[in-house]
Amino acid sequence: MKRVGTKNLPAFRIVVADGRSPRDGKFLEEIGTYLPLKKDNNFNINLERADYWVSQGAQPSDTVASLIRRVRRTVAAAA
């Protein structure tokens, strides 16, 4: 997750990055956003791209993994 936004108003971009790069440094692809202060529907993730990167060996952080699980539940409930 790459932090953007202002002081006291955090926003995060969910990105695919090399593990050696810094938190807010160079990344390979942006696959979503997360707004922690927003009440409902505070994130969006391109699930197709997330699955692709995980299949290529990417390891999501704990927070991103929980967001991916939430997206999968909402997609399963909608279908």
Summary of the structure (lengths in Angstrom):
residues: 79
radius of gyration: 12.9
end to end distance: 28.4
largest distance: 38.8
contacts: 176
relative contact order: 0.17
helix: 33%
strand: 28%
